[in-house]
């Protein structure tokens, strides 16, 4: 089975690196699926987005990724996020509280961005926001 090299990096650390058969990410242009042999592209990650990496072993790694870029080249896929959390590491109660706080702050741009990040964390954890 064909694979591609994937690297997902956040500002504070490398989240995951390895061989994968597919990457699905939400960009500002919409949801994007990348398979081996995909045409080169550069996309901006959407705030509150979820990235799913299907590893070469067949497991799905689900990550809440906020801000940053996705780059597809002949060498593979690089995802450079401002912040990212693997679904298993997400504190659901803390994410719900962050969403509640952000929603109570109204329509300020910072509050809306915080709400999108919290919703993305909840989606990545398999929770409804």
MMTF fields as JSON, N, C-alpha, C and O atoms, coordinates in Angstrom:
{
  "mmtfVersion": "1.0.0",
  "mmtfProducer": "UNKNOWN",
  "numBonds": 515,
  "numAtoms": 516,
  "numGroups": 129,
  "numChains": 1,
  "numModels": 1,
  "chainsPerModel": [1],
  "groupsPerChain": [129],
  "chainIdList": ["A"],
  "bondAtomList": [4, 2, 8, 6, 12, 10, 16, 14, 20, 18, 24, 22, 28, 26, 32, 30, 36, 34, 40, 38, 44, 42, 48, 46, 52, 50, 56, 54, 60, 58, 64, 62, 68, 66, 72, 70, 76, 74, 80, 78, 84, 82, 88, 86, 92, 90, 96, 94, 100, 98, 104, 102, 108, 106, 112, 110, 116, 114, 120, 118, 124, 122, 128, 126, 132, 130, 136, 134, 140, 138, 144, 142, 148, 146, 152, 150, 156, 154, 160, 158, 164, 162, 168, 166, 172, 170, 176, 174, 180, 178, 184, 182, 188, 186, 192, 190, 196, 194, 200, 198, 204, 202, 208, 206, 212, 210, 216, 214, 220, 218, 224, 222, 228, 226, 232, 230, 236, 234, 240, 238, 244, 242, 248, 246, 252, 250, 256, 254, 260, 258, 264, 262, 268, 266, 272, 270, 276, 274, 280, 278, 284, 282, 288, 286, 292, 290, 296, 294, 300, 298, 304, 302, 308, 306, 312, 310, 316, 314, 320, 318, 324, 322, 328, 326, 332, 330, 336, 334, 340, 338, 344, 342, 348, 346, 352, 350, 356, 354, 360, 358, 364, 362, 368, 366, 372, 370, 376, 374, 380, 378, 384, 382, 388, 386, 392, 390, 396, 394, 400, 398, 404, 402, 408, 406, 412, 410, 416, 414, 420, 418, 424, 422, 428, 426, 432, 430, 436, 434, 440, 438, 444, 442, 448, 446, 452, 450, 456, 454, 460, 458, 464, 462, 468, 466, 472, 470, 476, 474, 480, 478, 484, 482, 488, 486, 492, 490, 496, 494, 500, 498, 504, 502, 508, 506, 512, 510],
  "bondOrderList": [1, 1, 1, 1, 1, 1, 1, 1, 1, 1, 1, 1, 1, 1, 1, 1, 1, 1, 1, 1, 1, 1, 1, 1, 1, 1, 1, 1, 1, 1, 1, 1, 1, 1, 1, 1, 1, 1, 1, 1, 1, 1, 1, 1, 1, 1, 1, 1, 1, 1, 1, 1, 1, 1, 1, 1, 1, 1, 1, 1, 1, 1, 1, 1, 1, 1, 1, 1, 1, 1, 1, 1, 1, 1, 1, 1, 1, 1, 1, 1, 1, 1, 1, 1, 1, 1, 1, 1, 1, 1, 1, 1, 1, 1, 1, 1, 1, 1, 1, 1, 1, 1, 1, 1, 1, 1, 1, 1, 1, 1, 1, 1, 1, 1, 1, 1, 1, 1, 1, 1, 1, 1, 1, 1, 1, 1, 1, 1],
  "groupList": [{"groupName": "UNK", "atomNameList": ["N", "CA", "C", "O"], "elementList": ["N", "C", "C", "O"], "formalChargeList": [0, 0, 0, 0], "bondAtomList": [1, 0, 2, 1, 3, 2], "bondOrderList": [1, 1, 2], "singleLetterCode": "X", "chemCompType": "L-PEPTIDE LINKING"}],
  "groupTypeList": [0, 0, 0, 0, 0, 0, 0, 0, 0, 0, 0, 0, 0, 0, 0, 0, 0, 0, 0, 0, 0, 0, 0, 0, 0, 0, 0, 0, 0, 0, 0, 0, 0, 0, 0, 0, 0, 0, 0, 0, 0, 0, 0, 0, 0, 0, 0, 0, 0, 0, 0, 0, 0, 0, 0, 0, 0, 0, 0, 0, 0, 0, 0, 0, 0, 0, 0, 0, 0, 0, 0, 0, 0, 0, 0, 0, 0, 0, 0, 0, 0, 0, 0, 0, 0, 0, 0, 0, 0, 0, 0, 0, 0, 0, 0, 0, 0, 0, 0, 0, 0, 0, 0, 0, 0, 0, 0, 0, 0, 0, 0, 0, 0, 0, 0, 0, 0, 0, 0, 0, 0, 0, 0, 0, 0, 0, 0, 0, 0],
  "groupIdList": [1, 2, 3, 4, 5, 6, 7, 8, 9, 10, 11, 12, 13, 14, 15, 16, 17, 18, 19, 20, 21, 22, 23, 24, 25, 26, 27, 28, 29, 30, 31, 32, 33, 34, 35, 36, 37, 38, 39, 40, 41, 42, 43, 44, 45, 46, 47, 48, 49, 50, 51, 52, 53, 54, 55, 56, 57, 58, 59, 60, 61, 62, 63, 64, 65, 66, 67, 68, 69, 70, 71, 72, 73, 74, 75, 76, 77, 78, 79, 80, 81, 82, 83, 84, 85, 86, 87, 88, 89, 90, 91, 92, 93, 94, 95, 96, 97, 98, 99, 100, 101, 102, 103, 104, 105, 106, 107, 108, 109, 110, 111, 112, 113, 114, 115, 116, 117, 118, 119, 120, 121, 122, 123, 124, 125, 126, 127, 128, 129],
  "secStructList": [7, 7, 7, 3, 3, 3, 3, 3, 3, 3, 1, 1, 7, 3, 3, 3, 3, 3, 3, 3, 3, 3, 3, 3, 3, 3, 3, 6, 6, 3, 3, 3, 3, 3, 3, 6, 6, 7, 7, 7, 3, 3, 3, 3, 5, 7, 6, 6, 3, 3, 3, 3, 3, 3, 3, 6, 6, 1, 7, 3, 3, 3, 3, 3, 3, 3, 3, 3, 3, 3, 3, 3, 3, 6, 6, 3, 3, 3, 3, 3, 3, 3, 3, 3, 3, 3, 4, 4, 4, 7, 7, 2, 2, 2, 2, 2, 2, 2, 2, 2, 2, 2, 2, 2, 6, 6, 6, 7, 2, 2, 2, 2, 2, 2, 2, 2, 2, 2, 2, 2, 2, 2, 2, 2, 6, 6, 7, 7, 7],
  "xCoordList": [0.846, 0.0, 0.897, 1.885, 0.534, 1.305, 1.118, 0.026, 2.179, 2.118, 2.775, 3.413, 2.608, 3.278, 3.852, 3.321, 4.93, 5.559, 4.779, 4.542, 4.382, 3.604, 4.331, 4.846, 4.354, 4.893, 3.922, 3.578, 3.478, 2.581, 3.321, 3.674, 3.549, 4.343, 3.552, 2.946, 3.563, 3.007, 4.182, 5.322, 3.895, 4.953, 5.766, 6.991, 5.098, 5.782, 6.412, 7.272, 6.005, 6.555, 6.128, 5.203, 6.824, 6.399, 5.285, 5.454, 4.15, 2.996, 3.088, 2.888, 3.393, 3.485, 4.288, 4.227, 5.035, 5.793, 5.842, 6.12, 5.574, 5.627, 4.958, 4.617, 4.781, 4.145, 2.633, 2.142, 1.903, 0.436, -0.108, 0.571, -1.343, -2.0, -2.932, -3.32, -3.3, -4.226, -4.157, -3.893, -4.4, -4.523, -5.781, -6.003, -6.599, -7.788, -7.643, -7.393, -7.802, -7.655, -8.67, -9.052, -9.098, -9.985, -9.129, -8.384, -9.25, -8.543, -9.566, -10.772, -9.075, -9.986, -10.794, -11.807, -10.36, -11.079, -12.018, -12.744, -12.01, -12.865, -12.058, -10.843, -12.745, -12.071, -11.31, -11.777, -10.133, -9.216, -8.723, -8.315, -8.759, -8.196, -6.956, -6.957, -5.897, -4.636, -4.252, -4.137, -4.058, -3.6, -2.224, -1.831, -1.482, -0.189, -0.36, -1.311, 0.57, 0.508, -0.292, -0.469, -0.782, -1.574, -0.739, 0.472, -1.383, -0.709, -0.199, -0.834, 0.938, 1.457, 0.458, -0.234, 0.394, -0.477, -0.05, 0.69, -0.527, -0.328, -1.69, -2.36, -2.103, -3.397, -3.256, -2.376, -4.132, -4.162, -5.142, -6.292, -4.7, -5.587, -6.66, -6.388, -7.867, -8.978, -8.867, -8.4, -9.298, -9.359, -10.368, -11.446, -10.02, -10.935, -11.029, -12.009, -10.017, -10.04, -9.57, -8.933, -9.906, -9.491, -8.7, -9.112, -7.57, -6.75, -6.806, -6.604, -7.081, -7.081, -5.99, -5.942, -5.115, -4.042, -4.294, -4.342, -4.456, -4.583, -3.182, -2.574, -2.675, -1.302, -1.148, -2.134, 0.097, 0.382, -0.128, -0.405, -0.254, -0.774, -2.298, -2.874, -2.967, -4.422, -5.14, -6.37, -4.403, -5.012, -5.268, -4.533, -6.303, -6.576, -6.077, -6.463, -5.21, -4.738, -5.529, -5.433, -6.317, -7.166, -6.555, -6.239, -6.39, -5.717, -6.538, -6.998, -6.717, -7.3, -6.144, -5.212, -6.197, -5.115, -5.693, -6.705, -5.037, -5.545, -4.508, -3.378, -4.898, -4.018, -2.82, -2.452, -2.222, -1.047, -1.312, -2.248, -0.465, -0.503, -0.331, 0.229, -0.828, -0.644, 0.048, -0.404, 1.138, 1.892, 1.998, 2.403, 1.638, 1.769, 2.826, 2.714, 3.85, 4.907, 5.102, 4.421, 6.016, 6.323, 6.902, 6.788, 7.523, 8.114, 7.079, 7.342, 5.917, 4.901, 4.084, 3.934, 3.556, 2.675, 3.31, 3.72, 3.386, 3.843, 2.689, 2.1, 2.373, 1.327, 2.003, 2.541, 1.967, 2.601, 1.495, 0.964, 1.151, 0.035, 0.535, 1.604, -0.262, 0.066, -0.056, 0.832, -1.163, -1.348, -1.994, -2.728, -1.721, -2.311, -2.335, -1.421, -3.398, -3.551, -4.094, -5.083, -3.458, -3.967, -5.251, -5.351, -6.226, -7.545, -7.465, -8.203, -6.593, -6.491, -5.96, -6.152, -5.3, -4.729, -5.675, -5.368, -6.812, -7.723, -8.537, -9.149, -8.532, -9.348, -10.722, -10.891, -11.683, -13.007, -13.693, -14.295, -13.613, -14.254, -13.643, -14.359, -12.326, -11.661, -12.057, -12.242, -12.188, -12.609, -14.043, -14.347, -14.917, -16.308, -16.364, -17.13, -15.547, -15.498, -14.953, -15.455, -13.934, -13.389, -14.443, -14.541, -15.231, -16.3, -17.357, -17.81, -17.752, -18.75, -18.272, -19.022, -17.011, -16.45, -16.42, -16.796, -15.974, -15.875, -17.246, -17.399, -18.248, -19.593, -20.194, -21.003, -19.808, -20.35, -19.72, -20.238, -18.613, -17.923, -18.474, -17.999, -19.458, -20.114, -19.43, -18.793, -19.582, -19.142, -17.793, -17.482, -17.003, -15.665, -14.823, -14.958, -13.967, -13.153, -12.345, -12.25, -11.768, -10.987, -11.867, -11.454, -13.071, -13.997, -14.461, -14.57, -14.733, -15.153, -14.042, -14.309, -12.798, -11.658, -11.485, -11.207, -11.646, -11.533, -12.634, -12.392, -13.836, -14.946, -14.653, -14.914, -14.113, -13.771, -12.702, -12.784, -11.707, -10.662, -11.257, -10.929, -12.122, -12.743, -13.631, -13.632, -14.382, -15.228, -14.38, -14.753, -13.249, -12.35, -11.791, -11.693, -11.423, -10.924, -12.003, -11.717, -13.241, -14.329, -14.604, -14.827, -14.591, -14.796, -13.689, -13.966, -12.449, -11.331, -11.46, -11.062, -12.012, -12.204, -13.452, -13.75, -14.184, -15.388, -16.599, -17.54, -16.587, -17.685, -18.444, -17.867, -19.718, -20.501, -20.249, -20.149, -20.147, -19.866, -21.113, -21.044],
  "yCoordList": [-1.175, 0.0, 1.246, 1.32, 2.198, 3.442, 4.27, 4.314, 4.922, 5.779, 7.112, 7.279, 8.043, 9.331, 9.686, 9.286, 10.433, 10.876, 12.077, 13.041, 12.013, 13.088, 13.576, 12.79, 14.886, 15.488, 16.553, 17.469, 16.428, 17.403, 18.046, 17.382, 19.353, 20.082, 21.282, 22.011, 21.48, 22.688, 23.536, 23.073, 24.763, 25.668, 25.047, 25.169, 24.387, 23.901, 22.518, 22.163, 21.713, 20.36, 19.677, 20.117, 18.592, 17.722, 16.839, 16.172, 16.845, 16.064, 14.63, 13.675, 14.488, 13.15, 13.223, 14.211, 12.171, 12.064, 10.595, 9.738, 10.302, 8.917, 8.721, 9.676, 7.45, 7.066, 6.995, 6.503, 7.493, 7.47, 7.159, 7.344, 6.683, 6.411, 7.53, 7.622, 8.401, 9.485, 10.547, 10.246, 11.798, 12.913, 13.682, 13.98, 14.002, 14.828, 16.045, 15.909, 17.234, 18.462, 19.489, 19.519, 20.327, 21.435, 22.674, 23.098, 23.242, 24.474, 25.601, 25.372, 26.807, 27.936, 27.797, 28.476, 26.926, 26.686, 25.487, 25.204, 24.781, 23.616, 22.409, 22.492, 21.273, 20.053, 19.457, 19.476, 18.928, 18.459, 17.068, 16.828, 16.153, 14.822, 14.671, 15.035, 14.131, 13.965, 12.491, 11.872, 11.943, 10.572, 10.599, 11.63, 9.492, 9.464, 9.867, 9.449, 10.683, 11.152, 12.421, 12.869, 13.015, 14.249, 15.367, 15.431, 16.234, 17.394, 18.311, 18.42, 18.971, 19.909, 21.03, 21.491, 21.461, 22.581, 23.139, 22.505, 24.33, 24.974, 25.477, 26.203, 25.1, 25.528, 26.078, 25.666, 27.015, 27.584, 26.788, 26.608, 26.302, 25.554, 26.47, 27.616, 25.96, 26.719, 26.708, 25.733, 27.795, 27.838, 26.796, 26.666, 26.063, 25.061, 23.835, 23.093, 23.611, 22.482, 21.187, 21.179, 20.115, 18.785, 18.173, 18.247, 17.573, 16.855, 15.386, 15.014, 14.548, 13.107, 12.511, 12.755, 11.73, 11.055, 9.559, 9.012, 8.896, 7.432, 6.875, 6.971, 6.29, 5.81, 4.586, 3.964, 4.255, 3.09, 1.809, 0.829, 1.811, 0.644, 0.571, -0.422, 1.604, 1.607, 2.307, 2.336, 2.874, 3.61, 5.056, 5.614, 5.658, 7.075, 7.88, 7.639, 8.847, 9.792, 11.07, 11.683, 11.476, 12.661, 13.754, 13.541, 14.95, 16.057, 17.332, 17.628, 18.077, 19.419, 20.35, 20.506, 20.97, 21.84, 23.219, 23.356, 24.237, 25.605, 26.494, 26.601, 27.128, 28.053, 27.346, 26.255, 27.96, 27.388, 26.98, 27.462, 26.077, 25.718, 24.232, 23.521, 23.776, 22.412, 22.517, 23.251, 21.785, 21.805, 20.39, 19.476, 20.208, 18.915, 19.061, 19.918, 18.219, 18.191, 16.75, 15.848, 16.538, 15.168, 14.351, 13.125, 15.023, 14.326, 13.933, 13.047, 14.566, 14.221, 15.416, 16.393, 15.327, 16.352, 16.915, 16.167, 18.239, 18.927, 19.773, 20.552, 19.615, 20.413, 21.203, 20.631, 22.517, 23.413, 24.205, 25.156, 23.818, 24.428, 25.359, 25.153, 26.387, 27.258, 26.467, 26.512, 25.745, 24.841, 23.567, 23.59, 22.459, 21.183, 20.252, 20.251, 19.461, 18.488, 17.185, 17.187, 16.084, 14.766, 14.521, 14.897, 13.896, 13.722, 13.069, 13.456, 12.097, 11.396, 12.302, 12.002, 13.402, 14.317, 15.458, 16.247, 15.553, 16.677, 16.46, 15.409, 17.467, 17.482, 18.027, 19.232, 17.138, 17.504, 18.516, 19.473, 18.325, 19.269, 20.659, 21.66, 20.718, 22.011, 22.659, 23.874, 21.856, 22.391, 22.919, 23.966, 22.2, 22.674, 23.983, 24.884, 24.083, 25.314, 26.464, 27.585, 26.206, 27.249, 27.707, 28.899, 26.776, 27.129, 27.972, 28.979, 27.576, 28.325, 29.762, 30.72, 29.894, 31.232, 32.07, 33.243, 31.471, 32.21, 32.662, 33.787, 31.788, 32.151, 33.251, 34.045, 33.305, 34.335, 35.701, 36.719, 35.73, 36.992, 37.714, 38.798, 37.139, 37.824, 37.643, 36.624, 38.674, 38.585, 39.239, 39.571, 39.424, 39.975, 38.975, 37.768, 39.445, 38.527, 37.518, 36.35, 37.953, 37.041, 35.965, 34.812, 36.339, 35.376, 34.368, 33.176, 34.84, 33.937, 32.955, 31.778, 33.433, 32.555, 31.52, 30.354, 31.935, 31.011, 29.959, 28.792, 30.36, 29.411, 28.396, 27.206, 28.851, 27.919, 26.92, 25.736, 27.386, 26.482, 25.438, 24.256, 25.867, 24.94, 23.937, 22.752, 24.398, 23.489, 22.464, 21.293, 22.889, 21.969, 20.921, 19.748, 21.338, 20.39, 19.355, 18.164, 19.828, 18.904, 17.947, 16.757, 18.453, 17.58, 16.523, 15.345, 16.941, 16.001, 14.927, 13.782, 15.294, 14.334, 13.48, 12.626, 13.713, 12.929, 13.388, 12.62, 14.634, 15.194, 16.217, 16.886, 16.337, 17.392, 18.664, 18.629, 19.793, 21.054, 21.687, 22.748],
  "zCoordList": [0.0, 0.0, 0.0, 0.732, -0.823, -0.902, 0.353, 0.92, 0.784, 1.964, 1.647, 0.608, 2.549, 2.45, 3.809, 4.845, 3.794, 5.03, 5.563, 4.836, 6.831, 7.434, 8.687, 9.483, 8.83, 10.037, 10.511, 9.764, 11.763, 12.359, 13.526, 14.5, 13.408, 14.389, 14.889, 14.103, 16.208, 16.811, 17.287, 17.32, 17.65, 18.083, 19.217, 19.239, 20.151, 21.344, 21.205, 22.011, 20.195, 20.086, 18.794, 18.112, 18.478, 17.384, 17.937, 18.958, 17.254, 17.706, 17.187, 17.938, 15.894, 15.299, 14.01, 13.279, 13.746, 12.507, 12.119, 12.958, 10.853, 10.413, 9.065, 8.368, 8.72, 7.468, 7.654, 8.671, 6.657, 6.705, 5.322, 4.311, 5.297, 4.025, 3.61, 2.445, 4.577, 4.275, 5.371, 6.535, 4.969, 5.909, 5.53, 4.356, 6.523, 6.314, 7.221, 8.418, 6.644, 7.431, 6.963, 5.794, 7.895, 7.556, 7.338, 8.222, 6.152, 5.827, 5.696, 5.786, 5.484, 5.309, 4.026, 3.86, 3.116, 1.861, 1.941, 0.987, 3.068, 3.238, 3.652, 3.835, 3.8, 4.218, 3.049, 1.91, 3.347, 2.319, 2.679, 3.816, 1.725, 1.908, 1.048, -0.128, 1.639, 0.92, 0.935, 1.993, -0.261, -0.435, -1.09, -1.637, -1.049, -1.741, -3.202, -3.863, -3.701, -5.081, -5.271, -6.404, -4.186, -4.276, -4.879, -4.669, -5.617, -6.212, -5.103, -4.054, -5.322, -4.319, -4.052, -4.96, -2.794, -2.426, -1.088, -0.336, -0.806, 0.484, 0.936, 0.201, 2.133, 2.654, 4.056, 4.812, 4.401, 5.742, 6.578, 6.178, 7.749, 8.631, 9.199, 9.558, 9.276, 9.85, 11.369, 11.958, 11.997, 13.461, 13.923, 13.342, 14.956, 15.488, 14.614, 14.686, 13.786, 12.866, 13.514, 14.567, 12.853, 13.276, 12.128, 10.971, 12.452, 11.481, 11.838, 12.994, 10.849, 11.04, 10.166, 8.96, 10.783, 10.06, 10.167, 11.268, 9.027, 9.026, 8.873, 7.807, 9.953, 9.963, 9.06, 8.664, 8.743, 7.906, 8.555, 7.863, 9.881, 10.608, 10.558, 11.0, 10.028, 9.915, 11.042, 11.06, 11.989, 13.101, 12.693, 11.879, 13.254, 13.026, 14.208, 15.352, 13.913, 14.911, 14.684, 13.621, 15.688, 15.574, 16.436, 17.606, 15.824, 16.487, 16.303, 15.2, 17.378, 17.285, 16.934, 17.724, 15.756, 15.291, 15.014, 14.327, 15.558, 15.45, 14.8, 15.275, 13.713, 13.027, 12.43, 12.865, 11.446, 10.827, 9.388, 8.75, 8.886, 7.476, 7.262, 8.096, 6.12, 5.65, 4.298, 3.419, 4.133, 2.886, 2.348, 3.067, 1.089, 0.429, -0.66, -1.537, -0.597, -1.617, -2.062, -1.575, -2.973, -3.397, -2.248, -2.24, -1.277, -0.134, 0.918, 1.73, 0.922, 1.906, 2.353, 1.619, 3.571, 4.123, 5.389, 6.276, 5.46, 6.665, 7.173, 6.424, 8.44, 9.068, 10.182, 11.13, 10.054, 11.014, 11.695, 11.122, 12.907, 13.625, 14.725, 15.299, 15.003, 16.139, 17.442, 18.293, 17.584, 18.722, 18.206, 17.217, 18.875, 18.493, 19.7, 20.524, 19.784, 20.86, 20.295, 19.562, 20.63, 20.256, 21.038, 22.206, 20.401, 21.027, 22.401, 23.307, 22.571, 23.857, 24.965, 26.144, 24.614, 25.605, 25.978, 26.872, 25.307, 25.529, 26.797, 26.99, 27.651, 28.86, 28.448, 28.268, 28.305, 27.797, 28.711, 28.224, 30.005, 30.931, 30.787, 30.8, 30.652, 30.484, 29.161, 29.096, 28.107, 26.807, 26.871, 26.3, 27.56, 27.711, 28.488, 28.147, 29.538, 30.327, 29.485, 29.579, 28.665, 27.785, 26.787, 26.494, 26.261, 25.33, 26.039, 25.493, 27.241, 27.991, 28.251, 28.065, 28.684, 28.937, 27.667, 27.683, 26.567, 25.304, 24.823, 24.348, 24.944, 24.505, 25.372, 24.891, 26.644, 27.524, 27.267, 27.726, 26.54, 26.253, 25.029, 24.69, 24.368, 23.255, 21.916, 21.647, 21.073, 19.685, 19.414, 18.27, 20.445, 20.252, 19.446, 19.648, 18.549, 17.72, 18.542, 18.163, 19.653, 20.483, 21.114, 21.232, 21.514, 22.106, 21.057, 21.346, 19.847, 18.775, 18.418, 18.177, 18.382, 18.09, 19.2, 18.92, 20.452, 21.58, 21.519, 21.826, 21.126, 20.999, 19.897, 20.073, 18.757, 17.661, 18.112, 17.782, 18.86, 19.356, 20.304, 20.208, 21.212, 22.159, 21.425, 21.759, 20.434, 19.65, 18.901, 18.824, 18.35, 17.667, 18.61, 18.25, 19.817, 20.813, 21.162, 21.289, 21.312, 21.634, 20.472, 20.694, 19.237, 18.06, 17.996, 17.771, 18.191, 18.129, 19.206, 18.993, 20.356, 21.445, 21.27, 22.106, 20.176, 19.916, 20.697, 20.894, 21.143, 21.932, 21.109, 20.251, 21.368, 20.752, 21.551, 22.777, 20.84, 21.551, 22.102, 22.724]
}
